[in-house]
């Protein structure tokens, strides 16, 4: 059809995504609606960007009211929205300074620049020699610097040459980190839980060990919490679960309330103060519209105690998933409302499971072909969790009915 949106996208767009075959037109709370009027339970929430649900009235009101007054000026001028937003952001995270950007990748790029300049100006690393340690399995975005230190072959294929100065170590291995640190090491950038790698949770105590190692070697610990931050894992920050305060922090996704791209790099004052006028910037970063929505999102997070809600409902979701006891599920991983369901590839691919879930009225996305993500808006209810788990049970039963019967016949 001439006006078919899928055909138009295929004809005029880059083929850098492989969406599920559904065309969405509206969102409300934890639900999405397609062009045929069918309702779906959103169990992905745009990789945590829609943590508050779709079109939350308080956030839409903040957006609308600010858009009618002032939206974009660039940082060439002060505005009455930016200061209150930065103050609230620092208060919520316990950090001293914040630098607003737009995408999560921009926040990580900002962290890299800050770590390098701090290393040269404060740690006195020789110019051009600074190294940053990263974890294998990391995912911080798609810019050329970031994909250059990815361990995923596809992310790198055809996009080199890449920037030097990065060293990779196994995720969750604190001893490997310590061995990799040298006199020119500026920082270690780490996700407290790896999202794109398949919702990988490190061993208990790992972040505390990382914190101690970074202290011993005068290395910045930078936590990438673009996906895990702002309540997703049952705490304001995922690193809060181990009582760890990083030297630098990246946030994004949920910070924009599901309405705008809003991100930030936060850090100790002595790290952030290495930036001087002209060192770094963004035309849209910190614009009044983004600041108003970000401030409203932070207020909503605290007012509705959404981190606590994620902890409670995440535990309930895990309990229900464990109760399925289906042989197609080989592992369950996660914390709070960030859960990965590992699917036995001999039964089905995770993509097949997600497509089948779509027909059951549940939307989510696979990662690495073997993991189904379950990361709904933090506003989801227990009854809605039950709906999602029941849909997954039906899908798995249809994909592997004989295996399920064998499992059910086994003694508990």
C-alpha positions in Angstrom: 0.0 0.0 0.0 1.2 3.5 -0.9 0.8 4.9 2.6 1.7 1.8 4.6 4.0 3.0 7.4 6.1 -0.2 7.4 6.6 0.0 3.7 7.5 3.7 3.8 10.0 3.1 6.6 11.6 0.2 4.7 11.8 2.3 1.5 13.0 5.6 2.9 14.8 4.6 6.1 18.1 3.0 7.0 17.8 -0.7 7.8 19.6 -0.5 11.1 16.7 -1.9 13.2 14.6 -5.1 13.0 11.4 -4.2 14.7 8.7 -6.6 15.6 5.8 -6.5 13.1 3.6 -4.1 15.0 2.7 -0.5 14.2 2.1 1.5 17.3 0.2 4.7 17.4 -0.6 5.5 21.1 0.6 4.9 24.6 -1.1 5.2 28.0 0.4 4.1 31.3 1.8 0.6 30.9 -0.1 0.0 27.6 0.6 0.6 23.9 -1.9 0.6 21.1 -1.5 -0.3 17.5 -3.1 1.2 14.4 -5.8 -1.6 14.6 -6.7 -0.5 18.1 -5.2 -3.6 19.8 -3.8 -3.0 23.3 -0.4 -4.4 24.4 1.3 -4.6 27.8 4.6 -2.8 27.5 7.2 -5.0 29.1 10.2 -3.2 27.7 9.5 0.5 28.4 11.9 1.7 25.7 15.0 0.2 27.5 13.9 2.0 30.7 13.2 5.4 29.0 9.5 5.0 29.8 10.0 4.1 33.4 7.0 6.4 34.4 4.7 4.9 31.8 3.5 6.4 28.6 2.2 10.0 28.6 2.2 10.4 32.4 -0.1 13.4 33.1 2.4 15.2 35.4 5.2 14.9 32.9 3.1 15.8 29.9 1.9 18.9 31.9 5.4 19.9 32.6 6.4 19.5 29.0 3.4 21.4 27.7 3.6 24.3 30.1 7.3 24.8 29.5 6.9 24.5 25.7 4.5 27.3 25.8 7.0 29.5 27.6 10.5 28.7 26.4 11.9 25.5 24.8 15.5 26.1 23.5 18.0 28.9 23.9 21.3 27.0 23.8 23.7 27.3 26.8 24.8 30.7 25.5 22.4 32.1 28.0 21.2 31.2 31.5 17.6 30.0 32.0 15.4 29.7 35.0 15.0 25.9 34.6 18.5 24.6 34.4 19.7 25.4 37.8 16.8 23.8 39.7 17.1 20.7 37.5 20.8 20.3 38.2 20.4 20.9 41.9 17.7 18.2 42.1 19.8 15.8 40.1 22.8 16.2 42.3 20.6 15.9 45.4 19.0 12.7 44.2 22.2 11.0 43.3 24.6 12.4 45.9 27.0 13.8 43.3 28.5 17.2 43.4 28.3 18.5 39.7 26.2 17.6 36.7 26.7 18.3 33.0 23.5 17.9 30.9 23.5 16.3 27.5 20.8 14.5 25.4 21.5 10.8 24.7 23.1 8.2 26.9 25.9 7.8 24.5 26.7 11.6 24.8 26.8 11.2 28.5 29.4 8.4 28.2 31.4 10.4 25.7 31.4 13.3 28.2 32.6 10.9 30.9 35.5 9.8 28.7 36.6 13.4 28.0 36.3 14.3 31.7 38.3 11.3 32.8 41.1 12.0 30.4 41.4 15.6 31.2 41.4 14.9 34.9 44.1 12.3 34.4 46.3 14.9 32.6 45.7 17.9 34.8 45.3 16.2 38.2 46.9 12.8 38.1 49.7 14.1 35.8 49.5 11.3 33.3 51.7 12.2 30.3 49.6 13.9 27.5 48.1 11.4 25.1 48.8 8.4 27.3 45.7 8.1 29.4 44.0 4.7 29.5 40.4 3.8 30.4 39.5 0.3 31.5 36.1 -1.1 30.4 34.3 -4.4 31.0 33.8 -7.0 28.4 30.1 -7.2 27.3 29.7 -3.4 27.9 27.1 -1.4 25.9 27.2 2.4 26.2 25.9 3.5 22.8 26.7 3.5 19.1 29.2 6.4 18.6 32.5 5.5 17.1 34.5 5.9 20.3 32.1 3.7 22.2 31.8 0.9 19.7 35.6 0.9 19.5 35.8 -0.5 23.0 32.9 -2.9 22.6 33.5 -6.7 22.7 30.6 -7.3 20.3 32.0 -8.0 16.8 28.9 -6.6 14.9 29.1 -3.3 16.7 32.6 -2.8 15.4 32.4 -4.4 11.9 33.1 -1.8 9.2 33.4 1.3 11.5 37.1 1.5 12.3 39.7 2.8 12.8 38.9 3.2 16.5 40.3 5.5 19.2 43.1 3.9 21.2 43.4 4.1 25.0 40.9 1.5 26.1 41.6 -1.8 27.9 39.0 -4.5 28.4 38.7 -6.9 31.3 36.2 -9.6 32.2 33.0 -8.3 33.8 32.6 -9.2 37.4 36.3 -10.0 37.9 37.8 -7.5 40.3 41.2 -9.2 40.3 41.4 -8.7 36.5 40.6 -5.1 36.9 43.5 -4.6 39.4 45.9 -6.4 37.0 44.9 -4.1 34.1 45.5 -0.9 36.0 48.8 0.9 35.3 50.3 4.3 36.1 48.4 5.8 33.1 45.0 4.5 34.0 42.5 7.3 34.3 39.2 5.5 35.0 37.2 2.3 35.0 33.8 2.6 33.3 31.3 -0.1 34.4 27.6 -0.9 34.3 26.4 -2.1 37.7 24.2 -4.5 35.7 24.9 -5.1 32.1 21.7 -4.6 30.1 22.4 -5.2 26.5 24.7 -8.2 27.4 21.6 -10.0 28.6 20.8 -8.5 32.1 24.0 -9.7 33.6 24.4 -9.2 37.4 27.9 -9.2 38.7 28.9 -11.3 41.8 27.9 -9.9 45.2 30.5 -7.5 46.5 32.0 -6.8 43.0 31.2 -3.1 43.0 32.6 -2.7 46.5 35.8 -4.4 45.4 36.0 -2.1 42.4 35.6 0.9 44.6 38.4 -0.2 46.8 40.7 -0.9 43.9 40.0 2.5 42.3 40.8 4.2 45.6 44.1 2.3 46.0 45.3 3.3 42.5 43.8 6.8 42.2 41.6 5.7 39.4 38.1 7.2 38.7 35.2 4.7 39.2 32.5 5.7 36.6 29.2 3.9 36.8 27.2 3.8 33.6 23.6 3.9 34.9 21.9 5.1 31.7 19.6 2.1 31.9 19.8 1.0 35.5 19.6 4.4 37.2 16.6 6.2 38.6 14.8 3.4 40.4 14.9 0.7 37.8 16.7 -1.9 40.0 14.8 -1.1 43.2 17.2 1.7 44.3 17.8 5.2 43.0 21.1 3.9 41.5 22.1 0.3 41.0 25.4 0.9 42.7 23.4 1.9 45.9 22.7 -1.8 46.4 26.3 -2.1 47.5 26.6 1.2 49.2 29.0 2.4 46.6 29.5 6.1 45.6 31.2 6.4 42.2 33.4 9.3 41.2 31.5 9.7 38.0 28.0 8.7 36.9 26.1 8.6 33.6 22.3 8.9 33.5 19.8 9.1 30.7 16.7 7.3 29.4 14.3 7.6 32.4 15.6 11.1 33.0 13.6 12.4 30.0 10.3 11.0 31.4 9.7 9.0 28.3 9.1 12.3 26.4 12.5 13.7 25.5 16.1 12.6 25.2 17.7 13.9 28.4 21.0 12.7 29.8 23.8 13.8 32.2 27.3 13.1 33.3 27.7 13.7 37.1 30.9 13.7 39.0 33.0 14.9 41.9 33.7 18.6 41.8 37.4 18.2 41.1 36.6 16.0 38.1 33.9 18.2 36.6 35.9 21.4 37.3 38.4 20.4 34.7 35.9 21.6 32.1 36.3 25.2 31.1 34.2 27.3 28.7 34.6 25.9 25.2 35.8 22.5 26.3 32.5 20.7 25.8 28.9 21.5 25.0 25.7 20.8 23.2 23.1 23.0 21.5 20.2 21.1 23.1 21.8 19.8 26.2 20.3 21.4 29.3 17.6 23.2 27.3 14.7 24.6 29.4 12.2 22.1 28.0 14.4 19.1 28.9 15.3 20.6 32.3 11.6 21.1 33.1 10.7 17.5 32.2 13.8 16.1 33.9 12.9 18.0 37.1 9.4 16.8 37.0 10.6 13.2 36.5 12.9 13.4 39.5 10.0 14.8 41.6 7.7 12.0 40.4 10.3 9.3 41.2 10.5 10.5 44.8 6.8 11.4 45.3 5.5 8.0 44.1 8.4 6.0 45.7 9.0 4.3 42.4 12.3 2.8 43.4 10.7 1.0 46.3 7.9 -0.1 44.0 10.4 -1.6 41.6 12.0 -3.5 44.4 8.7 -4.9 45.5 7.3 -5.7 42.1 10.6 -7.0 40.9 10.7 -9.6 43.6 7.2 -10.5 42.8 8.0 -10.9 39.1 11.0 -13.1 39.9 8.8 -15.2 42.2 6.2 -15.7 39.4 8.8 -16.5 36.8 10.5 -19.1 39.0 7.2 -20.7 39.5 6.9 -21.4 35.8 9.6 -24.1 36.1 9.6 -24.5 32.3 12.6 -26.3 30.8 12.9 -23.7 28.1 14.0 -21.2 30.7 17.6 -22.0 31.6 18.3 -19.0 33.8 16.6 -15.9 35.4 18.8 -12.9 36.1 18.1 -9.3 37.2 17.3 -7.0 40.0 14.2 -4.9 40.6 12.2 -4.5 37.4 15.1 -5.3 35.1 14.9 -9.1 34.4 16.4 -11.3 31.8 14.8 -14.7 30.9 17.4 -16.9 29.3 15.8 -19.2 26.7 17.2 -22.6 25.6 18.2 -22.1 22.0 17.3 -25.7 21.2 13.7 -24.8 22.0 13.4 -21.4 20.4 15.2 -18.1 19.9 14.3 -15.3 22.1 13.1 -13.4 19.0 10.5 -16.2 18.5 9.4 -15.9 22.1 9.0 -12.1 21.7 7.0 -12.5 18.5 4.8 -15.0 20.1 4.3 -12.7 23.1 3.3 -9.9 20.8 0.4 -12.1 19.6 -0.5 -12.6 23.3 -0.7 -8.8 23.8 2.7 -8.3 25.4 5.6 -6.4 23.9 9.2 -6.7 24.6 12.6 -7.2 22.9 15.2 -9.9 22.9 18.9 -9.4 23.3 21.7 -11.6 21.8 19.0 -14.0 20.5 18.8 -15.9 23.8 17.4 -13.5 26.4 14.0 -12.0 26.7 14.0 -8.7 28.6 11.3 -7.9 31.1 11.6 -4.3 32.1 8.2 -2.7 32.3 7.3 0.8 33.5 7.8 1.2 37.2 4.1 2.0 37.5 3.1 -1.6 36.6 0.8 -3.4 39.1 0.9 -7.0 40.4 -2.1 -7.9 38.3 -0.4 -6.7 35.2 2.8 -8.7 36.1 0.5 -11.7 36.4 -0.8 -11.0 32.9 2.7 -10.9 31.5 3.9 -14.0 33.2 0.7 -15.9 32.1 1.4 -14.9 28.5 5.0 -16.1 28.7 3.7 -19.4 30.1 1.3 -19.9 27.2 4.0 -19.0 24.7 6.5 -21.5 26.2 3.9 -24.2 26.4 3.1 -23.7 22.7 6.8 -23.7 21.7 7.7 -26.8 23.8 4.6 -28.6 24.9 6.2 -32.0 25.2 9.1 -30.6 27.3 6.7 -28.8 29.6 4.7 -32.0 30.2 7.8 -33.9 31.2 8.8 -31.1 33.6 5.4 -31.0 35.2 5.5 -34.8 35.6 8.7 -34.6 37.6 8.4 -34.5 41.5 8.8 -31.0 43.0 
